[in-house]
Amino acid sequence: MTVDSPELCLALGGGGARGAYQVGVLRHIAKTHPDLYVPILTGVSAGGINAAQLANHTGDFPTKVEALVQLWSNLSVERVFRVDGFALLQGLFRWGAELSFLGGRSWGQSVQGFVDTTPLREYLCEGLGCVDGDFLGIETNLQAGKLRAVALSTTSYETGRTITWCQGRQIQNWQRPNREGLLSQLGVQHVMASAALPLFFPAVQINGNWYGDGGLRLQAPFAPPIHLGATHILAISTRYDRTIQEATVPNFTGYPPPAQIAGHLMNSIFLDLFDHDAAGLQRINSLLERILPEERGELRPVDLFVVRPSSDLGKLSSEYEAELPGMFRFLTRRLGTKRAQSSDLMSLVMFQREYITELIRLGELDAAKQSTELDSFLARAGAAKA
């Protein structure tokens, strides 16, 4: 795609409850750049929730962000999935039966996730302003020139391909090996699919096919922004970059508990590829700087700025573990969440108000510390009000 003027994209990665950190970063930006114009929005998993809210809200940027702050601040575990003892034990029983010698027998509805996320769907429909499950505000913003495109990534469980659902102006479908971009009118089902944590949350059916978390096989998280014409990408990661000294210190003693293994698995899905793609993009930019513009063909440099946490969000989540609902806390402790000093798995599902509030505060503080670099980046992106 040929781009004649700067096009800023806000790229929001995954991370479950860690998505609240992104809200804090955006809150600082909204305060310092109230007239900010972000024509392209992309999101995956929890970042998909944030991207959908920003795309669907018809107010100015500070109003959009404050609505997002309220959406997360009023969140709780009970508003994400059912945590009553019956619902959790039912899910545990079904999984146990499915994995045991009883798995071949019919027990009614097949296992579709460990927890029931109906509360999250209802909460998002209300909080994001859905009409019969659709985001009508996106089309309003597109028609008004306040938005150019928004994209939410999912994973097709039938084919294993990454499917990025897009809505916007002057955009087309695209296909690459193992990934595809499809034009669609976005709705709450796309958000629920993008945020469906593998196995833990049930898959979501769209157009007759089943989809799960978009981070599962998203090998190039910055491909959707580039396909949509972004020249500048402001990415907000939820991954804490440990120092060499921190990385060499064991996080537990004895045999690794299941929670520790699952945490590494989730990090490889949601966080590692985000940083890997950022490093690759920077290398390509460096190479393009050595090539004359007329010799670059369709390649073009993309200005990238990444904001990431200054603290270990897994370790931070451990401080609030005792405040989780009793039955859910009991089950997570059986996985060994208390044996590790930093629980990355817990940080993904810690939809606890106090933890969310702290993440928002930390995101705002981290963005403020990088305000000079942020201001310079946004100036290069020409992110004035449309």
DRENFIZA-680697 format. One record per residue (C-alpha): residue in one letter; residue number from 0; x, y, z. Coordinates in nm, 3 decimals. Each point is the difference from the previous one (the first is absolute). Layout:
// residues N
<pt A NUM <X Y Z>> ...
// end
This chain:
// residues 386
<pt M 0 <0.000 0.000 0.000>> <pt T 1 <0.129 0.344 -0.093>> <pt V 2 <-0.028 0.259 0.276>> <pt D 3 <0.045 0.370 -0.080>> <pt S 4 <-0.039 0.139 0.353>> <pt P 5 <0.076 -0.122 0.354>> <pt E 6 <-0.249 -0.252 0.133>> <pt L 7 <0.017 -0.074 0.372>> <pt C 8 <-0.109 -0.341 0.130>> <pt L 9 <-0.059 -0.094 0.360>> <pt A 10 <0.090 -0.370 0.033>> <pt L 11 <-0.119 -0.166 0.319>> <pt G 12 <0.130 -0.345 0.091>> <pt G 13 <-0.148 -0.271 0.217>> <pt G 14 <0.045 -0.103 0.360>> <pt G 15 <-0.338 -0.056 0.166>> <pt A 16 <-0.043 0.221 0.305>> <pt R 17 <0.330 0.167 -0.087>> <pt G 18 <-0.194 0.193 -0.264>> <pt A 19 <-0.079 0.252 0.275>> <pt Y 20 <0.363 0.116 -0.022>> <pt Q 21 <-0.066 0.120 -0.355>> <pt V 22 <-0.287 0.213 0.131>> <pt G 23 <0.235 0.179 0.238>> <pt V 24 <0.241 0.083 -0.284>> <pt L 25 <-0.288 0.132 -0.210>> <pt R 26 <-0.124 0.209 0.291>> <pt H 27 <0.330 0.186 0.017>> <pt I 28 <0.003 0.053 -0.376>> <pt A 29 <-0.358 0.130 0.008>> <pt K 30 <0.095 0.255 0.265>> <pt T 31 <0.307 0.125 -0.184>> <pt H 32 <-0.143 -0.030 -0.355>> <pt P 33 <-0.375 0.062 0.028>> <pt D 34 <-0.031 0.065 -0.375>> <pt L 35 <0.174 -0.324 -0.096>> <pt Y 36 <-0.121 -0.155 -0.326>> <pt V 37 <0.055 -0.376 -0.034>> <pt P 38 <-0.133 -0.112 -0.340>> <pt I 39 <0.093 -0.369 0.036>> <pt L 40 <-0.068 -0.228 0.297>> <pt T 41 <0.102 -0.366 0.032>> <pt G 42 <-0.043 -0.231 0.294>> <pt V 43 <0.035 -0.359 0.104>> <pt S 44 <-0.140 -0.175 0.308>> <pt A 45 <-0.042 0.257 0.280>> <pt G 46 <0.141 0.261 -0.236>> <pt G 47 <-0.293 -0.079 -0.227>> <pt I 48 <-0.239 0.117 0.272>> <pt N 49 <0.187 0.328 0.028>> <pt A 50 <0.021 0.049 -0.376>> <pt A 51 <-0.373 -0.070 -0.042>> <pt Q 52 <-0.093 0.254 0.268>> <pt L 53 <0.217 0.272 -0.154>> <pt A 54 <-0.135 -0.073 -0.349>> <pt N 55 <-0.367 -0.015 0.103>> <pt H 56 <-0.017 0.300 0.235>> <pt T 57 <-0.101 0.313 -0.189>> <pt G 58 <0.148 0.256 0.240>> <pt D 59 <0.339 0.172 -0.010>> <pt F 60 <0.315 -0.185 0.101>> <pt P 61 <-0.002 0.093 0.374>> <pt T 62 <-0.368 -0.096 0.025>> <pt K 63 <0.067 -0.335 -0.170>> <pt V 64 <0.285 -0.076 0.238>> <pt E 65 <-0.191 0.097 0.315>> <pt A 66 <-0.282 -0.230 -0.109>> <pt L 67 <0.262 -0.273 -0.036>> <pt V 68 <0.134 0.078 0.348>> <pt Q 69 <-0.349 -0.040 0.142>> <pt L 70 <-0.052 -0.325 -0.192>> <pt W 71 <0.309 -0.154 0.161>> <pt S 72 <-0.039 0.165 0.342>> <pt N 73 <-0.345 -0.155 0.045>> <pt L 74 <0.124 -0.342 -0.111>> <pt S 75 <0.015 -0.295 0.236>> <pt V 76 <0.054 -0.373 -0.031>> <pt E 77 <-0.375 -0.053 0.033>> <pt R 78 <-0.056 0.222 -0.304>> <pt V 79 <0.239 -0.204 -0.213>> <pt F 80 <-0.111 -0.355 0.077>> <pt R 81 <-0.220 -0.185 0.245>> <pt V 82 <0.189 -0.068 0.322>> <pt D 83 <-0.272 -0.165 0.207>> <pt G 84 <0.094 -0.342 0.129>> <pt F 85 <-0.253 -0.186 -0.215>> <pt A 86 <0.119 0.155 -0.327>> <pt L 87 <0.370 -0.056 0.073>> <pt L 88 <-0.047 -0.357 0.125>> <pt Q 89 <-0.219 -0.076 -0.301>> <pt G 90 <0.277 0.115 -0.232>> <pt L 91 <0.255 -0.200 0.196>> <pt F 92 <-0.216 -0.312 -0.013>> <pt R 93 <-0.056 0.029 -0.375>> <pt W 94 <0.370 0.040 -0.068>> <pt G 95 <0.079 -0.291 0.230>> <pt A 96 <-0.258 -0.220 -0.172>> <pt E 97 <0.124 0.104 -0.344>> <pt L 98 <0.359 -0.089 0.087>> <pt S 99 <-0.081 -0.325 0.178>> <pt F 100 <-0.123 -0.333 -0.131>> <pt L 101 <-0.349 0.154 0.019>> <pt G 102 <0.086 0.241 -0.281>> <pt G 103 <-0.152 -0.223 -0.263>> <pt R 104 <-0.345 0.016 0.162>> <pt S 105 <-0.255 0.271 -0.074>> <pt W 106 <-0.044 0.250 0.283>> <pt G 107 <-0.222 0.244 -0.184>> <pt Q 108 <0.176 0.314 -0.123>> <pt S 109 <0.368 -0.056 -0.078>> <pt V 110 <0.268 0.185 0.197>> <pt Q 111 <0.028 0.356 -0.133>> <pt G 112 <0.234 0.158 0.251>> <pt F 113 <0.073 -0.032 0.370>> <pt V 114 <-0.210 0.304 0.093>> <pt D 115 <-0.324 0.160 -0.118>> <pt T 116 <0.072 0.346 -0.148>> <pt T 117 <-0.362 0.106 -0.046>> <pt P 118 <0.050 0.278 0.261>> <pt L 119 <0.282 0.151 -0.208>> <pt R 120 <-0.210 0.005 -0.315>> <pt E 121 <-0.282 0.174 0.183>> <pt Y 122 <0.237 0.248 0.163>> <pt L 123 <0.170 0.087 -0.329>> <pt C 124 <-0.331 0.042 -0.182>> <pt E 125 <-0.107 0.251 0.261>> <pt G 126 <0.337 0.171 0.052>> <pt L 127 <0.099 0.028 -0.367>> <pt G 128 <-0.343 0.111 -0.116>> <pt C 129 <-0.105 -0.289 -0.222>> <pt V 130 <-0.328 -0.004 -0.193>> <pt D 131 <-0.112 -0.360 -0.049>> <pt G 132 <0.365 -0.101 0.039>> <pt D 133 <0.131 0.242 -0.266>> <pt F 134 <0.226 0.305 0.042>> <pt L 135 <-0.193 0.266 -0.189>> <pt G 136 <0.230 0.276 0.124>> <pt I 137 <0.282 -0.130 -0.220>> <pt E 138 <-0.189 0.082 -0.317>> <pt T 139 <-0.093 0.341 0.142>> <pt N 140 <0.366 0.079 0.064>> <pt L 141 <0.100 -0.128 -0.343>> <pt Q 142 <-0.257 0.220 -0.172>> <pt A 143 <0.107 0.303 0.207>> <pt G 144 <0.367 -0.050 -0.089>> <pt K 145 <0.094 -0.065 0.364>> <pt L 146 <0.120 -0.350 -0.086>> <pt R 147 <0.152 -0.172 -0.300>> <pt A 148 <0.007 -0.364 0.107>> <pt V 149 <-0.022 -0.234 0.297>> <pt A 150 <0.110 -0.363 0.010>> <pt L 151 <-0.043 -0.281 0.255>> <pt S 152 <0.201 -0.322 -0.033>> <pt T 153 <-0.130 -0.349 0.078>> <pt T 154 <0.115 -0.358 -0.054>> <pt S 155 <-0.203 -0.243 -0.208>> <pt Y 156 <-0.013 -0.330 0.188>> <pt E 157 <-0.104 -0.183 -0.319>> <pt T 158 <0.299 0.109 -0.210>> <pt G 159 <0.252 0.133 0.253>> <pt R 160 <0.027 0.325 -0.199>> <pt T 161 <-0.002 0.348 0.147>> <pt I 162 <-0.311 0.182 -0.118>> <pt T 163 <0.004 0.378 0.041>> <pt W 164 <-0.345 0.155 -0.027>> <pt C 165 <0.012 0.354 -0.141>> <pt Q 166 <-0.243 0.285 -0.041>> <pt G 167 <0.102 0.324 -0.168>> <pt R 168 <0.029 0.229 -0.299>> <pt Q 169 <0.198 -0.085 -0.313>> <pt I 170 <0.129 -0.333 0.130>> <pt Q 171 <-0.004 -0.343 -0.159>> <pt N 172 <0.022 -0.364 0.103>> <pt W 173 <0.351 -0.144 0.006>> <pt Q 174 <0.154 -0.345 0.016>> <pt R 175 <0.339 -0.116 0.116>> <pt P 176 <0.126 -0.344 0.109>> <pt N 177 <-0.195 -0.100 0.313>> <pt R 178 <-0.175 0.339 0.034>> <pt E 179 <-0.282 0.184 -0.167>> <pt G 180 <-0.177 0.335 0.026>> <pt L 181 <-0.377 0.006 -0.056>> <pt L 182 <-0.232 0.298 -0.026>> <pt S 183 <-0.291 -0.021 0.241>> <pt Q 184 <-0.237 0.206 0.211>> <pt L 185 <0.151 -0.045 0.342>> <pt G 186 <-0.202 -0.103 0.302>> <pt V 187 <0.035 -0.137 0.349>> <pt Q 188 <0.051 -0.354 -0.140>> <pt H 189 <0.329 0.111 -0.161>> <pt V 190 <0.121 0.145 0.331>> <pt M 191 <-0.103 -0.310 0.194>> <pt A 192 <0.177 -0.223 -0.252>> <pt S 193 <0.318 0.208 0.005>> <pt A 194 <0.008 -0.014 0.382>> <pt A 195 <-0.091 -0.370 0.037>> <pt L 196 <0.297 -0.132 0.200>> <pt P 197 <0.082 -0.351 -0.132>> <pt L 198 <-0.182 -0.278 0.188>> <pt F 199 <-0.083 0.234 0.291>> <pt F 200 <-0.260 0.209 -0.190>> <pt P 201 <-0.239 -0.163 -0.250>> <pt A 202 <0.049 0.054 -0.373>> <pt V 203 <-0.241 0.230 -0.184>> <pt Q 204 <-0.191 -0.083 -0.316>> <pt I 205 <0.011 0.253 -0.285>> <pt N 206 <-0.162 -0.076 -0.336>> <pt G 207 <-0.026 -0.366 0.091>> <pt N 208 <0.368 -0.046 0.098>> <pt W 209 <0.169 -0.005 0.341>> <pt Y 210 <0.260 0.257 0.103>> <pt G 211 <0.219 0.056 0.303>> <pt D 212 <0.259 0.239 0.133>> <pt G 213 <0.173 0.192 -0.278>> <pt G 214 <0.340 -0.024 0.163>> <pt L 215 <0.011 -0.378 -0.032>> <pt R 216 <0.175 -0.008 -0.339>> <pt L 217 <0.051 0.368 -0.077>> <pt Q 218 <0.362 -0.016 -0.116>> <pt A 219 <0.001 0.358 -0.130>> <pt P 220 <-0.202 0.226 0.235>> <pt F 221 <0.097 0.313 -0.196>> <pt A 222 <-0.109 -0.141 -0.337>> <pt P 223 <-0.363 0.120 0.034>> <pt P 224 <0.102 0.365 0.066>> <pt I 225 <0.234 -0.007 -0.300>> <pt H 226 <-0.264 -0.159 -0.224>> <pt L 227 <-0.238 0.277 0.104>> <pt G 228 <0.251 0.266 -0.102>> <pt A 229 <0.167 0.099 0.326>> <pt T 230 <0.322 0.199 -0.031>> <pt H 231 <0.037 0.046 0.378>> <pt I 232 <-0.093 -0.260 0.262>> <pt L 233 <-0.045 0.076 0.368>> <pt A 234 <0.003 -0.343 0.165>> <pt I 235 <-0.083 -0.067 0.363>> <pt S 236 <0.141 -0.327 0.128>> <pt T 237 <-0.093 -0.162 0.332>> <pt R 238 <0.330 -0.187 0.029>> <pt Y 239 <0.254 0.104 0.261>> <pt D 240 <0.352 -0.015 -0.141>> <pt R 241 <0.199 -0.172 0.274>> <pt T 242 <0.362 0.088 0.053>> <pt I 243 <0.266 -0.266 -0.052>> <pt Q 244 <0.039 -0.029 0.375>> <pt E 245 <-0.375 -0.044 0.055>> <pt A 246 <-0.026 -0.253 -0.282>> <pt T 247 <0.261 -0.227 0.155>> <pt V 248 <-0.164 -0.018 0.346>> <pt P 249 <-0.225 -0.309 0.043>> <pt N 250 <-0.365 0.088 0.051>> <pt F 251 <-0.083 -0.308 0.208>> <pt T 252 <0.158 -0.294 0.181>> <pt G 253 <-0.043 -0.369 -0.074>> <pt Y 254 <-0.188 -0.138 -0.297>> <pt P 255 <-0.167 0.267 -0.219>> <pt P 256 <-0.370 0.032 0.092>> <pt P 257 <-0.263 -0.012 -0.277>> <pt A 258 <-0.069 0.372 0.044>> <pt Q 259 <0.363 0.082 -0.079>> <pt I 260 <-0.001 -0.212 -0.316>> <pt A 261 <-0.336 0.142 -0.110>> <pt G 262 <0.132 0.352 0.065>> <pt H 263 <0.295 -0.053 -0.234>> <pt L 264 <-0.236 -0.146 -0.261>> <pt M 265 <-0.232 0.302 0.021>> <pt N 266 <0.296 0.239 -0.021>> <pt S 267 <0.117 -0.170 -0.318>> <pt I 268 <-0.347 0.055 -0.147>> <pt F 269 <-0.080 0.353 0.109>> <pt L 270 <0.326 0.180 0.070>> <pt D 271 <0.312 -0.152 -0.155>> <pt L 272 <-0.110 0.026 -0.365>> <pt F 273 <-0.099 0.364 0.054>> <pt D 274 <0.357 0.084 0.101>> <pt H 275 <0.151 -0.228 -0.264>> <pt D 276 <-0.194 0.175 -0.275>> <pt A 277 <0.102 0.340 0.137>> <pt A 278 <0.366 -0.100 -0.017>> <pt G 279 <-0.046 -0.126 -0.356>> <pt L 280 <-0.171 0.321 -0.107>> <pt Q 281 <0.284 0.207 0.141>> <pt R 282 <0.253 -0.209 -0.194>> <pt I 283 <-0.193 0.050 -0.323>> <pt N 284 <-0.012 0.375 0.063>> <pt S 285 <0.376 0.002 0.050>> <pt L 286 <0.053 -0.182 -0.330>> <pt L 287 <-0.237 0.231 -0.190>> <pt E 288 <0.191 0.303 0.120>> <pt R 289 <0.296 -0.127 -0.201>> <pt I 290 <-0.204 -0.042 -0.318>> <pt L 291 <-0.100 0.284 -0.232>> <pt P 292 <-0.378 0.069 0.013>> <pt E 293 <-0.041 -0.076 -0.371>> <pt E 294 <0.157 -0.343 0.053>> <pt R 295 <-0.224 -0.111 0.290>> <pt G 296 <-0.290 -0.119 -0.215>> <pt E 297 <-0.310 -0.051 0.216>> <pt L 298 <0.203 0.001 0.320>> <pt R 299 <-0.013 0.308 0.220>> <pt P 300 <0.138 0.084 0.343>> <pt V 301 <-0.249 -0.004 0.288>> <pt D 302 <0.069 0.216 0.303>> <pt L 303 <-0.061 -0.210 0.312>> <pt F 304 <-0.021 0.106 0.364>> <pt V 305 <-0.066 -0.257 0.271>> <pt V 306 <-0.114 0.071 0.356>> <pt R 307 <0.041 -0.284 0.247>> <pt P 308 <-0.035 -0.051 0.379>> <pt S 309 <0.280 0.109 0.231>> <pt S 310 <-0.104 -0.264 0.256>> <pt D 311 <-0.062 -0.374 -0.009>> <pt L 312 <-0.378 -0.031 -0.036>> <pt G 313 <0.013 -0.367 0.097>> <pt K 314 <0.166 0.082 0.331>> <pt L 315 <-0.244 0.286 0.051>> <pt S 316 <-0.298 -0.232 -0.048>> <pt S 317 <0.124 -0.223 0.283>> <pt E 318 <-0.065 0.284 0.243>> <pt Y 319 <-0.373 -0.011 -0.078>> <pt E 320 <-0.047 -0.377 -0.029>> <pt A 321 <-0.162 -0.029 0.343>> <pt E 322 <-0.284 0.227 -0.111>> <pt L 323 <-0.125 -0.236 -0.272>> <pt P 324 <-0.335 -0.178 0.050>> <pt G 325 <0.041 -0.297 0.232>> <pt M 326 <-0.071 -0.295 -0.231>> <pt F 327 <0.197 0.148 -0.290>> <pt R 328 <0.293 0.074 0.234>> <pt F 329 <-0.014 -0.357 0.130>> <pt L 330 <0.021 -0.146 -0.351>> <pt T 331 <0.285 0.226 -0.114>> <pt R 332 <0.203 -0.085 0.310>> <pt R 333 <-0.032 -0.367 -0.092>> <pt L 334 <0.196 0.094 -0.314>> <pt G 335 <0.283 0.135 0.213>> <pt T 336 <-0.056 0.376 -0.035>> <pt K 337 <0.123 0.056 0.357>> <pt R 338 <0.329 -0.182 -0.057>> <pt A 339 <0.138 0.255 -0.246>> <pt Q 340 <0.122 0.349 0.084>> <pt S 341 <-0.144 0.131 -0.326>> <pt S 342 <-0.315 -0.153 -0.144>> <pt D 343 <-0.039 0.088 -0.366>> <pt L 344 <-0.302 -0.228 -0.025>> <pt M 345 <-0.171 0.175 0.290>> <pt S 346 <0.066 0.340 -0.151>> <pt L 347 <-0.205 -0.099 -0.306>> <pt V 348 <-0.315 -0.085 0.197>> <pt M 349 <0.038 0.243 0.293>> <pt F 350 <-0.311 0.201 -0.089>> <pt Q 351 <0.001 0.144 0.350>> <pt R 352 <-0.089 0.365 0.046>> <pt E 353 <0.301 0.090 0.215>> <pt Y 354 <0.242 -0.165 -0.243>> <pt I 355 <-0.166 0.170 -0.297>> <pt T 356 <0.025 0.337 0.172>> <pt E 357 <0.370 -0.053 0.067>> <pt L 358 <0.064 -0.097 -0.362>> <pt I 359 <-0.170 0.316 -0.125>> <pt R 360 <0.206 0.207 0.242>> <pt L 361 <0.322 -0.171 -0.109>> <pt G 362 <-0.079 0.048 -0.371>> <pt E 363 <-0.063 0.370 0.051>> <pt L 364 <0.322 0.036 0.199>> <pt D 365 <0.211 -0.188 -0.258>> <pt A 366 <-0.138 0.213 -0.284>> <pt A 367 <0.076 0.316 0.197>> <pt K 368 <0.361 -0.113 0.045>> <pt Q 369 <0.031 -0.032 -0.379>> <pt S 370 <-0.194 0.317 -0.082>> <pt T 371 <0.288 0.164 -0.186>> <pt E 372 <0.048 -0.299 -0.230>> <pt L 373 <-0.376 -0.041 -0.040>> <pt D 374 <-0.046 0.364 -0.095>> <pt S 375 <0.275 -0.026 -0.258>> <pt F 376 <-0.150 -0.315 -0.151>> <pt L 377 <-0.351 0.148 -0.022>> <pt A 378 <0.142 0.312 -0.161>> <pt R 379 <0.167 -0.216 -0.267>> <pt A 380 <-0.331 -0.179 -0.053>> <pt G 381 <-0.175 0.331 -0.060>> <pt A 382 <-0.269 -0.109 0.244>> <pt A 383 <-0.196 0.324 0.002>> <pt K 384 <-0.378 0.003 0.027>> <pt A 385 <-0.179 -0.098 -0.323>> 
// end
